[in-house]
Amino acid sequence: MEREAGSRFMPKFDASGLLTAVVVHAETGGVLMVAFMNEEAIALTRQTGKAHFWSRSRQAMWMKGESSGNVLSVREILVDCDQDALVLRCDPAGPTCHTGAESCFYRLLEDDALVRVNT
Amino acid sequence: MEREAGSRFMPKFDASGLLTAVVVHAETGGVLMVAFMNEEAIALTRQTGKAHFWSRSRQAMWMKGESSGNVLSVREILVDCDQDALVLRCDPAGPTCHTGAESCFYRLLEDDALVRVNT
């Protein structure tokens, strides 16, 4: 109840200590990527203003853009009702997807085929 | 490689058999909610055109709006590079959040306080 209605930040982590982060473009609102954050990733993101995530596959902290330079400057963080998901409103320094696409969501599902769309 | 560049839908589920679904408003693009889908939830969503999810807390399938009537009609599904996250572009029948808010992301994180914003 306090978690939903209150004004206190009480992030709810899953059994792996993670919550979901959705990165949206601060200007267009378009979804750029989805990743996971643990408590440390949230703290580092808030301290530095650059989005940090926890990689489930590598089991390691990473700053988005640490190798590519395409960092995400976080303008605002929105918290959902049960505090297990965040929306990061970001200004991206370059393409967000490691494939070079502006957004990781560059394909549309049509019947059983994925069709490339303009992102 | 095929998963990223190809045109075949090969959803990548985590150890619990789930992937992340981000619901956005088909008209405004705003993020409405985040939930999880297993293979059956994806199939039911595609068959019915209404968003279905897997509840981790209840360990049960649910159709969004099954009790409230606030169903989400799915207009398009976008798939991300590694196919472990989907964006559902939806037309909501009413407020998406169970609290009555249009979006579950109705609070902004400022310092350590959550501030209600206009959603």
gemmi code that builds the backbone of each chain (N, CA, C; Angstrom):
import gemmi

chains = {
    "A": [
        ("MET", (0.840, -1.206, 0.000), (0.000, 0.000, 0.000), (0.872, 1.251, 0.000)),
        ("GLU", (1.816, 1.301, 0.957), (2.724, 2.446, 0.964), (3.554, 2.462, -0.314)),
        ("ARG", (3.883, 1.250, -0.777), (4.688, 1.136, -1.991), (3.972, 1.753, -3.193)),
        ("GLU", (2.656, 1.595, -3.246), (1.882, 2.104, -4.392), (1.511, 3.566, -4.249)),
        ("ALA", (1.109, 3.937, -3.051), (0.518, 5.263, -2.872), (1.502, 6.254, -2.275)),
        ("GLY", (2.572, 5.748, -1.694), (3.450, 6.612, -0.924), (4.450, 7.382, -1.756)),
        ("SER", (5.235, 8.192, -1.063), (6.225, 9.017, -1.729), (7.645, 8.526, -1.423)),
        ("ARG", (7.743, 7.333, -0.832), (9.069, 6.814, -0.513), (9.521, 5.840, -1.597)),
        ("PHE", (10.771, 5.978, -2.022), (11.328, 5.071, -3.024), (11.727, 3.777, -2.333)),
        ("MET", (10.998, 2.696, -2.654), (11.224, 1.380, -2.060), (11.294, 0.362, -3.182)),
        ("PRO", (12.381, 0.370, -3.966), (12.442, -0.519, -5.125), (12.260, -1.977, -4.718)),
        ("LYS", (11.499, -2.689, -5.539), (11.192, -4.092, -5.244), (11.986, -4.964, -6.212)),
        ("PHE", (12.970, -5.638, -5.690), (13.828, -6.473, -6.523), (13.290, -7.901, -6.549)),
        ("ASP", (13.545, -8.587, -7.653), (13.105, -9.989, -7.749), (14.091, -10.904, -7.024)),
        ("ALA", (13.892, -12.210, -7.170), (14.714, -13.181, -6.448), (16.197, -13.060, -6.815)),
        ("SER", (16.471, -12.513, -7.994), (17.857, -12.311, -8.420), (18.375, -10.931, -8.048)),
        ("GLY", (17.568, -10.172, -7.336), (18.001, -8.835, -6.915), (17.878, -7.798, -8.011)),
        ("LEU", (16.997, -8.046, -8.971), (16.890, -7.170, -10.141), (15.497, -6.592, -10.294)),
        ("LEU", (15.442, -5.449, -10.964), (14.174, -4.941, -11.473), (14.378, -4.544, -12.934)),
        ("THR", (13.270, -4.287, -13.605), (13.313, -4.008, -15.036), (13.453, -2.521, -15.281)),
        ("ALA", (14.316, -2.154, -16.218), (14.476, -0.758, -16.606), (14.162, -0.612, -18.088)),
        ("VAL", (13.273, 0.336, -18.385), (12.911, 0.631, -19.768), (13.507, 1.990, -20.096)),
        ("VAL", (14.354, 2.030, -21.108), (14.960, 3.298, -21.503), (14.137, 3.905, -22.635)),
        ("VAL", (13.668, 5.137, -22.413), (12.958, 5.843, -23.479), (13.720, 7.122, -23.821)),
        ("HIS", (13.584, 7.532, -25.059), (14.218, 8.755, -25.539), (13.509, 9.944, -24.900)),
        ("ALA", (14.266, 10.814, -24.246), (13.650, 11.922, -23.498), (12.880, 12.868, -24.406)),
        ("GLU", (13.267, 12.974, -25.668), (12.578, 13.898, -26.567), (11.396, 13.233, -27.263)),
        ("THR", (11.628, 12.056, -27.837), (10.582, 11.428, -28.651), (9.688, 10.501, -27.841)),
        ("GLY", (10.158, 10.025, -26.697), (9.411, 9.069, -25.902), (9.520, 7.640, -26.402)),
        ("GLY", (10.187, 7.435, -27.516), (10.319, 6.090, -28.077), (11.136, 5.165, -27.185)),
        ("VAL", (10.744, 3.889, -27.138), (11.480, 2.916, -26.326), (12.791, 2.567, -27.033)),
        ("LEU", (13.895, 2.741, -26.338), (15.210, 2.482, -26.921), (15.753, 1.110, -26.562)),
        ("MET", (15.597, 0.697, -25.321), (16.106, -0.609, -24.882), (15.457, -0.990, -23.560)),
        ("VAL", (15.607, -2.265, -23.220), (15.148, -2.785, -21.936), (16.324, -3.511, -21.299)),
        ("ALA", (16.545, -3.284, -20.023), (17.644, -3.972, -19.338), (17.268, -4.143, -17.870)),
        ("PHE", (18.209, -4.637, -17.081), (17.939, -4.914, -15.676), (18.883, -4.121, -14.788)),
        ("MET", (18.382, -3.742, -13.644), (19.181, -2.991, -12.678), (19.099, -3.658, -11.315)),
        ("ASN", (20.236, -3.705, -10.639), (20.220, -4.086, -9.228), (20.401, -2.794, -8.406)),
        ("GLU", (20.535, -2.978, -7.115), (20.605, -1.788, -6.263), (21.805, -0.913, -6.627)),
        ("GLU", (22.926, -1.578, -6.921), (24.140, -0.840, -7.250), (23.989, -0.086, -8.577)),
        ("ALA", (23.336, -0.712, -9.552), (23.137, -0.054, -10.851), (22.294, 1.204, -10.690)),
        ("ILE", (21.290, 1.121, -9.835), (20.462, 2.302, -9.580), (21.305, 3.396, -8.920)),
        ("ALA", (22.093, 2.998, -7.948), (22.921, 3.979, -7.230), (23.929, 4.634, -8.171)),
        ("LEU", (24.601, 3.832, -8.991), (25.604, 4.376, -9.911), (24.950, 5.299, -10.944)),
        ("THR", (23.766, 4.907, -11.407), (23.046, 5.730, -12.383), (22.691, 7.076, -11.784)),
        ("ARG", (22.228, 7.050, -10.545), (21.829, 8.307, -9.910), (23.041, 9.174, -9.560)),
        ("GLN", (24.152, 8.524, -9.179), (25.349, 9.290, -8.832), (25.978, 9.958, -10.042)),
        ("THR", (26.018, 9.227, -11.158), (26.762, 9.695, -12.334), (25.873, 10.368, -13.377)),
        ("GLY", (24.574, 10.089, -13.346), (23.687, 10.600, -14.381), (23.749, 9.815, -15.677)),
        ("LYS", (24.538, 8.754, -15.700), (24.648, 7.882, -16.880), (24.047, 6.517, -16.534)),
        ("ALA", (23.293, 5.941, -17.466), (22.603, 4.680, -17.181), (23.578, 3.513, -17.022)),
        ("HIS", (23.436, 2.835, -15.892), (24.191, 1.611, -15.590), (23.193, 0.460, -15.441)),
        ("PHE", (23.618, -0.726, -15.844), (22.748, -1.900, -15.753), (23.528, -3.100, -15.230)),
        ("TRP", (22.755, -4.134, -14.865), (23.369, -5.409, -14.508), (23.156, -6.371, -15.668)),
        ("SER", (24.227, -6.932, -16.162), (24.113, -7.903, -17.243), (23.864, -9.292, -16.661)),
        ("ARG", (22.720, -9.853, -17.003), (22.408, -11.207, -16.535), (23.304, -12.241, -17.201)),
        ("SER", (23.623, -12.037, -18.472), (24.438, -13.042, -19.183), (25.889, -13.009, -18.704)),
        ("ARG", (26.408, -11.803, -18.474), (27.811, -11.699, -18.053), (27.952, -11.626, -16.544)),
        ("GLN", (26.812, -11.490, -15.852), (26.835, -11.337, -14.393), (27.820, -10.243, -13.989)),
        ("ALA", (27.606, -9.080, -14.598), (28.520, -7.965, -14.343), (27.793, -6.645, -14.506)),
        ("MET", (28.301, -5.645, -13.793), (27.794, -4.277, -13.954), (28.327, -3.720, -15.251)),
        ("TRP", (27.526, -2.924, -15.916), (28.046, -2.213, -17.092), (27.398, -0.853, -17.206)),
        ("MET", (28.185, 0.090, -17.747), (27.609, 1.378, -18.090), (27.326, 1.331, -19.571)),
        ("LYS", (26.079, 1.624, -19.949), (25.748, 1.677, -21.370), (26.671, 2.689, -22.046)),
        ("GLY", (27.355, 2.259, -23.101), (28.249, 3.155, -23.836), (29.678, 3.112, -23.355)),
        ("GLU", (29.970, 2.247, -22.381), (31.335, 2.230, -21.828), (32.361, 1.863, -22.906)),
        ("SER", (31.963, 1.033, -23.885), (32.891, 0.739, -24.981), (32.555, 1.543, -26.240)),
        ("SER", (31.287, 1.720, -26.542), (30.896, 2.400, -27.785), (30.920, 3.923, -27.681)),
        ("GLY", (30.863, 4.424, -26.458), (30.735, 5.869, -26.288), (29.287, 6.346, -26.320)),
        ("ASN", (28.382, 5.449, -26.695), (26.975, 5.840, -26.800), (26.271, 5.763, -25.450)),
        ("VAL", (26.698, 6.637, -24.566), (26.133, 6.673, -23.219), (24.708, 7.215, -23.249)),
        ("LEU", (23.996, 6.923, -22.177), (22.627, 7.416, -22.000), (22.629, 8.365, -20.810)),
        ("SER", (22.416, 9.642, -21.071), (22.314, 10.619, -19.985), (20.883, 10.620, -19.475)),
        ("VAL", (20.747, 10.356, -18.188), (19.421, 10.166, -17.611), (18.841, 11.510, -17.172)),
        ("ARG", (17.713, 11.865, -17.763), (17.078, 13.130, -17.429), (16.096, 12.944, -16.280)),
        ("GLU", (15.357, 11.848, -16.297), (14.333, 11.596, -15.286), (14.149, 10.095, -15.092)),
        ("ILE", (13.716, 9.721, -13.916), (13.384, 8.321, -13.635), (11.949, 8.248, -13.125)),
        ("LEU", (11.154, 7.443, -13.799), (9.778, 7.198, -13.363), (9.698, 5.819, -12.721)),
        ("VAL", (8.836, 5.689, -11.740), (8.722, 4.453, -10.957), (7.294, 3.937, -11.089)),
        ("ASP", (7.128, 2.635, -11.254), (5.763, 2.129, -11.444), (5.084, 1.818, -10.116)),
        ("CYS", (3.826, 1.443, -10.202), (2.978, 1.285, -9.021), (3.598, 0.369, -7.967)),
        ("ASP", (4.074, -0.794, -8.388), (4.624, -1.714, -7.376), (6.147, -1.603, -7.234)),
        ("GLN", (6.713, -0.603, -7.876), (8.143, -0.278, -7.733), (9.075, -1.420, -8.128)),
        ("ASP", (8.635, -2.214, -9.121), (9.552, -3.230, -9.653), (9.940, -2.951, -11.106)),
        ("ALA", (9.630, -1.749, -11.578), (10.051, -1.354, -12.920), (10.287, 0.151, -12.936)),
        ("LEU", (11.301, 0.550, -13.700), (11.633, 1.964, -13.847), (11.599, 2.335, -15.321)),
        ("VAL", (11.221, 3.571, -15.590), (11.400, 4.142, -16.924), (12.476, 5.211, -16.799)),
        ("LEU", (13.552, 5.069, -17.579), (14.612, 6.068, -17.594), (14.416, 6.943, -18.821)),
        ("ARG", (14.143, 8.205, -18.615), (14.026, 9.137, -19.747), (15.421, 9.687, -20.027)),
        ("CYS", (15.958, 9.315, -21.188), (17.375, 9.571, -21.453), (17.618, 10.374, -22.718)),
        ("ASP", (18.740, 11.064, -22.717), (19.281, 11.674, -23.929), (20.420, 10.766, -24.395)),
        ("PRO", (20.231, 10.061, -25.506), (21.281, 9.152, -25.971), (22.369, 9.892, -26.746)),
        ("ALA", (23.628, 9.514, -26.515), (24.748, 10.166, -27.207), (24.908, 9.642, -28.628)),
        ("GLY", (24.248, 8.541, -28.949), (24.352, 7.932, -30.278), (23.335, 6.813, -30.350)),
        ("PRO", (23.463, 5.951, -31.353), (22.532, 4.820, -31.453), (22.582, 3.992, -30.171)),
        ("THR", (21.430, 3.590, -29.694), (21.419, 2.840, -28.442), (21.740, 1.368, -28.661)),
        ("CYS", (21.265, 0.782, -29.733), (21.471, -0.660, -29.933), (22.909, -0.945, -30.383)),
        ("HIS", (23.448, -2.056, -29.878), (24.813, -2.439, -30.258), (24.912, -2.794, -31.746)),
        ("THR", (23.744, -3.000, -32.396), (23.749, -3.284, -33.840), (23.891, -2.009, -34.672)),
        ("GLY", (23.816, -0.861, -34.002), (23.907, 0.412, -34.715), (22.556, 1.059, -34.945)),
        ("ALA", (21.478, 0.336, -34.602), (20.136, 0.906, -34.742), (19.893, 1.929, -33.626)),
        ("GLU", (19.058, 2.906, -33.906), (18.737, 3.911, -32.896), (18.112, 3.264, -31.658)),
        ("SER", (17.226, 2.289, -31.915), (16.542, 1.570, -30.842), (16.778, 0.075, -31.035)),
        ("CYS", (16.780, -0.665, -29.929), (16.875, -2.126, -30.044), (15.616, -2.718, -30.681)),
        ("PHE", (14.529, -1.955, -30.668), (13.254, -2.469, -31.187), (13.093, -2.054, -32.656)),
        ("TYR", (13.876, -2.674, -33.508), (13.909, -2.289, -34.924), (13.168, -3.273, -35.813)),
        ("ARG", (12.489, -4.240, -35.188), (11.742, -5.215, -35.993), (10.323, -5.373, -35.469)),
        ("LEU", (9.419, -5.501, -36.425), (7.999, -5.667, -36.150), (7.647, -7.130, -36.401)),
        ("LEU", (6.813, -7.692, -35.516), (6.384, -9.078, -35.692), (5.132, -9.113, -36.562)),
        ("GLU", (5.261, -9.743, -37.702), (4.113, -9.863, -38.613), (3.975, -11.331, -38.976)),
        ("ASP", (2.814, -11.922, -38.627), (2.666, -13.369, -38.756), (3.879, -14.013, -38.078)),
        ("ASP", (4.646, -14.822, -38.762), (5.800, -15.380, -38.060), (7.113, -14.767, -38.511)),
        ("ALA", (7.024, -13.655, -39.215), (8.245, -13.023, -39.706), (8.506, -11.709, -38.987)),
        ("LEU", (9.784, -11.387, -38.855), (10.181, -10.093, -38.308), (10.516, -9.179, -39.477)),
        ("VAL", (9.913, -8.008, -39.465), (10.097, -7.062, -40.552), (10.820, -5.841, -40.010)),
        ("ARG", (11.890, -5.487, -40.636), (12.679, -4.330, -40.193), (11.864, -3.041, -40.341)),
        ("VAL", (11.855, -2.234, -39.295), (11.170, -0.944, -39.372), (12.184, 0.175, -39.161)),
        ("ASN", (11.733, 1.394, -39.326), (12.648, 2.536, -39.390), (13.116, 3.081, -38.051)),
        ("THR", (13.864, 2.318, -37.321), (14.478, 2.881, -36.107), (15.962, 2.608, -36.153)),
    ],
    "B": [
        ("MET", (23.363, -14.499, -33.877), (23.497, -13.728, -35.124), (22.175, -13.735, -35.880)),
        ("GLU", (21.646, -14.947, -36.125), (20.357, -15.011, -36.804), (19.296, -14.318, -35.946)),
        ("ARG", (19.445, -14.506, -34.622), (18.473, -13.894, -33.717), (18.438, -12.374, -33.859)),
        ("GLU", (19.582, -11.763, -34.087), (19.656, -10.298, -34.193), (19.331, -9.774, -35.582)),
        ("ALA", (19.840, -10.479, -36.579), (19.769, -9.928, -37.936), (18.655, -10.561, -38.750)),
        ("GLY", (18.166, -11.708, -38.299), (17.255, -12.485, -39.127), (15.817, -12.017, -39.068)),
        ("SER", (14.993, -12.697, -39.830), (13.574, -12.348, -39.903), (12.721, -13.415, -39.228)),
        ("ARG", (13.353, -14.335, -38.511), (12.584, -15.384, -37.841), (12.348, -15.001, -36.379)),
        ("PHE", (11.113, -15.193, -35.928), (10.770, -14.914, -34.530), (11.232, -16.076, -33.677)),
        ("MET", (12.253, -15.811, -32.848), (12.848, -16.826, -31.980), (12.923, -16.244, -30.578)),
        ("PRO", (11.795, -16.104, -29.888), (11.834, -15.449, -28.576), (12.785, -16.156, -27.623)),
        ("LYS", (13.512, -15.350, -26.860), (14.514, -15.895, -25.934), (13.982, -15.745, -24.523)),
        ("PHE", (13.608, -16.838, -23.932), (13.054, -16.816, -22.586), (14.164, -16.999, -21.556)),
        ("ASP", (13.945, -16.427, -20.374), (14.933, -16.579, -19.308), (14.758, -17.928, -18.603)),
        ("ALA", (15.489, -18.130, -17.517), (15.464, -19.420, -16.825), (14.064, -19.771, -16.321)),
        ("SER", (13.232, -18.759, -16.110), (11.851, -18.986, -15.675), (10.884, -19.102, -16.848)),
        ("GLY", (11.407, -19.073, -18.067), (10.539, -19.191, -19.231), (9.833, -17.900, -19.588)),
        ("LEU", (10.417, -16.774, -19.179), (9.760, -15.480, -19.372), (10.617, -14.512, -20.177)),
        ("LEU", (9.920, -13.578, -20.816), (10.593, -12.410, -21.379), (9.811, -11.174, -20.934)),
        ("THR", (10.422, -10.012, -21.145), (9.838, -8.757, -20.674), (8.958, -8.155, -21.753)),
        ("ALA", (7.783, -7.674, -21.338), (6.887, -6.988, -22.256), (6.652, -5.569, -21.758)),
        ("VAL", (6.862, -4.607, -22.641), (6.614, -3.201, -22.335), (5.389, -2.779, -23.127)),
        ("VAL", (4.367, -2.320, -22.424), (3.151, -1.873, -23.103), (3.228, -0.369, -23.314)),
        ("VAL", (3.108, 0.049, -24.561), (3.070, 1.486, -24.846), (1.735, 1.824, -25.508)),
        ("HIS", (1.297, 3.055, -25.289), (0.057, 3.537, -25.888), (0.277, 3.715, -27.394)),
        ("ALA", (-0.560, 3.094, -28.200), (-0.350, 3.115, -29.649), (-0.407, 4.519, -30.222)),
        ("GLU", (-1.149, 5.409, -29.585), (-1.259, 6.771, -30.116), (-0.171, 7.693, -29.578)),
        ("THR", (0.015, 7.679, -28.273), (0.940, 8.646, -27.673), (2.363, 8.101, -27.547)),
        ("GLY", (2.504, 6.773, -27.564), (3.818, 6.177, -27.382), (4.242, 6.086, -25.926)),
        ("GLY", (3.454, 6.624, -25.010), (3.814, 6.587, -23.594), (3.826, 5.169, -23.034)),
        ("VAL", (4.753, 4.940, -22.105), (4.831, 3.613, -21.480), (3.694, 3.476, -20.469)),
        ("LEU", (2.901, 2.436, -20.620), (1.750, 2.223, -19.741), (2.051, 1.238, -18.620)),
        ("MET", (2.727, 0.154, -18.942), (3.038, -0.851, -17.919), (4.151, -1.762, -18.426)),
        ("VAL", (4.718, -2.516, -17.489), (5.713, -3.537, -17.808), (5.250, -4.835, -17.176)),
        ("ALA", (5.322, -5.930, -17.920), (4.935, -7.224, -17.370), (5.765, -8.313, -18.044)),
        ("PHE", (5.436, -9.560, -17.738), (6.205, -10.683, -18.264), (5.313, -11.608, -19.079)),
        ("MET", (5.892, -12.200, -20.094), (5.153, -13.133, -20.945), (5.945, -14.432, -21.065)),
        ("ASN", (5.206, -15.531, -21.013), (5.811, -16.808, -21.383), (5.290, -17.167, -22.783)),
        ("GLU", (5.644, -18.348, -23.234), (5.285, -18.718, -24.602), (3.763, -18.701, -24.791)),
        ("GLU", (3.046, -19.190, -23.768), (1.589, -19.240, -23.878), (0.980, -17.833, -23.897)),
        ("ALA", (1.524, -16.928, -23.107), (1.003, -15.556, -23.078), (1.173, -14.892, -24.443)),
        ("ILE", (2.303, -15.150, -25.070), (2.525, -14.599, -26.419), (1.507, -15.191, -27.386)),
        ("ALA", (1.304, -16.500, -27.300), (0.368, -17.167, -28.214), (-1.057, -16.648, -28.004)),
        ("LEU", (-1.482, -16.545, -26.753), (-2.845, -16.066, -26.462), (-3.025, -14.619, -26.921)),
        ("THR", (-2.005, -13.811, -26.702), (-2.063, -12.411, -27.130), (-2.219, -12.320, -28.645)),
        ("ARG", (-1.462, -13.135, -29.340), (-1.522, -13.062, -30.802), (-2.835, -13.641, -31.339)),
        ("GLN", (-3.338, -14.670, -30.664), (-4.600, -15.279, -31.116), (-5.792, -14.361, -30.887)),
        ("THR", (-5.798, -13.687, -29.735), (-6.991, -12.927, -29.346), (-6.881, -11.437, -29.663)),
        ("GLY", (-5.659, -10.942, -29.835), (-5.462, -9.502, -30.026), (-5.512, -8.713, -28.721)),
        ("LYS", (-5.694, -9.415, -27.603), (-5.717, -8.769, -26.279), (-4.468, -9.215, -25.501)),
        ("ALA", (-3.858, -8.263, -24.801), (-2.608, -8.569, -24.101), (-2.824, -9.527, -22.932)),
        ("HIS", (-2.069, -10.610, -22.937), (-2.031, -11.597, -21.848), (-0.617, -11.621, -21.262)),
        ("PHE", (-0.539, -11.858, -19.973), (0.759, -11.891, -19.310), (0.825, -13.066, -18.341)),
        ("TRP", (2.052, -13.341, -17.885), (2.253, -14.323, -16.830), (2.541, -13.573, -15.538)),
        ("SER", (1.758, -13.844, -14.528), (1.990, -13.213, -13.236), (3.018, -14.021, -12.453)),
        ("ARG", (4.129, -13.380, -12.146), (5.169, -14.065, -11.365), (4.719, -14.256, -9.931)),
        ("SER", (3.984, -13.278, -9.384), (3.570, -13.394, -7.982), (2.481, -14.456, -7.812)),
        ("ARG", (1.544, -14.504, -8.751), (0.456, -15.473, -8.633), (0.747, -16.771, -9.379)),
        ("GLN", (1.825, -16.780, -10.157), (2.163, -17.952, -10.984), (0.942, -18.387, -11.799)),
        ("ALA", (0.394, -17.422, -12.523), (-0.809, -17.705, -13.298), (-0.870, -16.807, -14.526)),
        ("MET", (-1.554, -17.308, -15.542), (-1.804, -16.509, -16.738), (-2.895, -15.511, -16.421)),
        ("TRP", (-2.814, -14.327, -16.991), (-3.903, -13.369, -16.846), (-4.032, -12.535, -18.112)),
        ("MET", (-5.270, -12.173, -18.395), (-5.497, -11.214, -19.464), (-5.672, -9.865, -18.788)),
        ("LYS", (-4.903, -8.877, -19.212), (-5.052, -7.528, -18.667), (-6.488, -7.072, -18.916)),
        ("GLY", (-7.182, -6.658, -17.860), (-8.556, -6.195, -17.982), (-9.583, -7.276, -17.758)),
        ("GLU", (-9.151, -8.481, -17.414), (-10.116, -9.584, -17.250), (-11.108, -9.283, -16.127)),
        ("SER", (-10.665, -8.563, -15.107), (-11.627, -8.178, -14.067), (-12.093, -6.725, -14.209)),
        ("SER", (-11.199, -5.824, -14.591), (-11.552, -4.398, -14.670), (-12.255, -4.021, -15.971)),
        ("GLY", (-12.091, -4.843, -17.000), (-12.597, -4.459, -18.319), (-11.627, -3.597, -19.113)),
        ("ASN", (-10.571, -3.157, -18.456), (-9.605, -2.292, -19.134), (-8.590, -3.108, -19.926)),
        ("VAL", (-9.106, -3.760, -20.967), (-8.243, -4.608, -21.797), (-7.320, -3.738, -22.646)),
        ("LEU", (-6.275, -4.380, -23.129), (-5.316, -3.732, -24.015), (-5.402, -4.404, -25.377)),
        ("SER", (-5.897, -3.691, -26.369), (-5.949, -4.240, -27.722), (-4.609, -3.991, -28.399)),
        ("VAL", (-4.002, -5.067, -28.833), (-2.634, -4.988, -29.344), (-2.645, -4.665, -30.834)),
        ("ARG", (-2.034, -3.535, -31.160), (-1.991, -3.127, -32.556), (-0.754, -3.688, -33.249)),
        ("GLU", (0.361, -3.654, -32.552), (1.631, -4.108, -33.136), (2.535, -4.645, -32.039)),
        ("ILE", (3.410, -5.548, -32.428), (4.418, -6.062, -31.501), (5.801, -5.832, -32.106)),
        ("LEU", (6.658, -5.155, -31.351), (8.044, -4.956, -31.766), (8.939, -5.883, -30.950)),
        ("VAL", (10.003, -6.339, -31.575), (10.906, -7.323, -30.961), (12.297, -6.704, -30.890)),
        ("ASP", (12.998, -6.910, -29.789), (14.317, -6.278, -29.681), (15.421, -7.168, -30.259)),
        ("CYS", (16.630, -6.616, -30.274), (17.759, -7.254, -30.965), (17.971, -8.700, -30.525)),
        ("ASP", (18.013, -8.957, -29.231), (18.262, -10.332, -28.796), (16.976, -11.108, -28.496)),
        ("GLN", (15.860, -10.523, -28.850), (14.555, -11.205, -28.774), (14.178, -11.675, -27.370)),
        ("ASP", (14.640, -10.908, -26.366), (14.188, -11.232, -25.008), (13.307, -10.122, -24.424)),
        ("ALA", (12.866, -9.206, -25.276), (11.934, -8.166, -24.831), (11.034, -7.787, -25.995)),
        ("LEU", (9.781, -7.491, -25.662), (8.793, -7.079, -26.657), (8.221, -5.723, -26.263)),
        ("VAL", (7.874, -4.935, -27.262), (7.067, -3.746, -27.041), (5.708, -4.009, -27.671)),
        ("LEU", (4.653, -3.912, -26.860), (3.296, -4.080, -27.366), (2.697, -2.696, -27.561)),
        ("ARG", (2.389, -2.343, -28.777), (1.726, -1.058, -29.040), (0.229, -1.309, -28.961)),
        ("CYS", (-0.386, -0.705, -27.941), (-1.773, -1.064, -27.598), (-2.714, 0.128, -27.587)),
        ("ASP", (-3.995, -0.180, -27.820), (-5.079, 0.762, -27.591), (-5.746, 0.335, -26.288)),
        ("PRO", (-5.571, 1.125, -25.221), (-6.153, 0.733, -23.932), (-7.639, 1.106, -23.863)),
        ("ALA", (-8.435, 0.201, -23.284), (-9.884, 0.452, -23.150), (-10.189, 1.394, -21.997)),
        ("GLY", (-9.216, 1.613, -21.130), (-9.405, 2.478, -19.956), (-8.056, 2.654, -19.299)),
        ("PRO", (-8.050, 3.146, -18.068), (-6.779, 3.300, -17.362), (-6.055, 1.958, -17.288)),
        ("THR", (-4.773, 1.969, -17.503), (-4.042, 0.701, -17.494), (-3.688, 0.258, -16.081)),
        ("CYS", (-3.337, 1.193, -15.224), (-2.896, 0.807, -13.880), (-4.092, 0.411, -13.006)),
        ("HIS", (-3.883, -0.601, -12.177), (-4.952, -1.051, -11.279), (-5.297, 0.010, -10.235)),
        ("THR", (-4.418, 1.033, -10.100), (-4.707, 2.120, -9.164), (-5.657, 3.149, -9.773)),
        ("GLY", (-5.948, 2.996, -11.071), (-6.825, 3.957, -11.735), (-6.063, 4.977, -12.563)),
        ("ALA", (-4.734, 4.964, -12.443), (-3.925, 5.887, -13.246), (-3.876, 5.406, -14.698)),
        ("GLU", (-3.711, 6.351, -15.611), (-3.610, 5.980, -17.027), (-2.432, 5.036, -17.247)),
        ("SER", (-1.317, 5.341, -16.604), (-0.087, 4.558, -16.719), (0.355, 4.135, -15.333)),
        ("CYS", (1.020, 2.977, -15.239), (1.593, 2.568, -13.948), (2.744, 3.483, -13.529)),
        ("PHE", (3.300, 4.224, -14.479), (4.444, 5.087, -14.168), (3.954, 6.498, -13.852)),
        ("TYR", (3.342, 6.653, -12.698), (2.722, 7.918, -12.332), (3.541, 8.698, -11.299)),
        ("ARG", (4.739, 8.193, -11.000), (5.580, 8.886, -10.028), (6.996, 9.073, -10.564)),
        ("LEU", (7.524, 10.245, -10.261), (8.865, 10.614, -10.677), (9.764, 10.531, -9.447)),
        ("LEU", (10.978, 10.000, -9.666), (11.937, 9.909, -8.561), (12.738, 11.206, -8.473)),
        ("GLU", (12.600, 11.893, -7.374), (13.350, 13.137, -7.166), (14.042, 13.039, -5.826)),
        ("ASP", (15.366, 13.101, -5.843), (16.149, 12.825, -4.651), (15.643, 11.488, -4.083)),
        ("ASP", (15.161, 11.459, -2.857), (14.667, 10.166, -2.391), (13.154, 10.109, -2.292)),
        ("ALA", (12.499, 11.087, -2.897), (11.037, 11.108, -2.819), (10.415, 10.819, -4.173)),
        ("LEU", (9.250, 10.215, -4.135), (8.473, 9.987, -5.342), (7.423, 11.088, -5.432)),
        ("VAL", (7.397, 11.734, -6.592), (6.481, 12.852, -6.801), (5.472, 12.450, -7.864)),
        ("ARG", (4.234, 12.577, -7.534), (3.175, 12.216, -8.474), (3.220, 13.124, -9.707)),
        ("VAL", (3.139, 12.522, -10.888), (3.094, 13.309, -12.121), (1.793, 13.005, -12.855)),
        ("ASN", (1.552, 13.769, -13.898), (0.231, 13.755, -14.531), (-0.032, 12.593, -15.478)),
        ("THR", (-0.074, 11.394, -14.985), (-0.484, 10.290, -15.870), (-1.601, 9.536, -15.180)),
    ],
}
model = gemmi.Model(1)
for chain_id, residues in chains.items():
    chain = gemmi.Chain(chain_id)
    for i, (resn, *xyz) in enumerate(residues, 1):
        res = gemmi.Residue()
        res.name, res.seqid = resn, gemmi.SeqId(i, " ")
        for name, pos in zip(("N", "CA", "C"), xyz):
            atom = gemmi.Atom()
            atom.name, atom.element = name, gemmi.Element(name[0])
            atom.pos, atom.b_iso = gemmi.Position(*pos), 0.0
            res.add_atom(atom)
        chain.add_residue(res)
    model.add_chain(chain)
structure = gemmi.Structure()
structure.add_model(model)
structure.setup_entities()
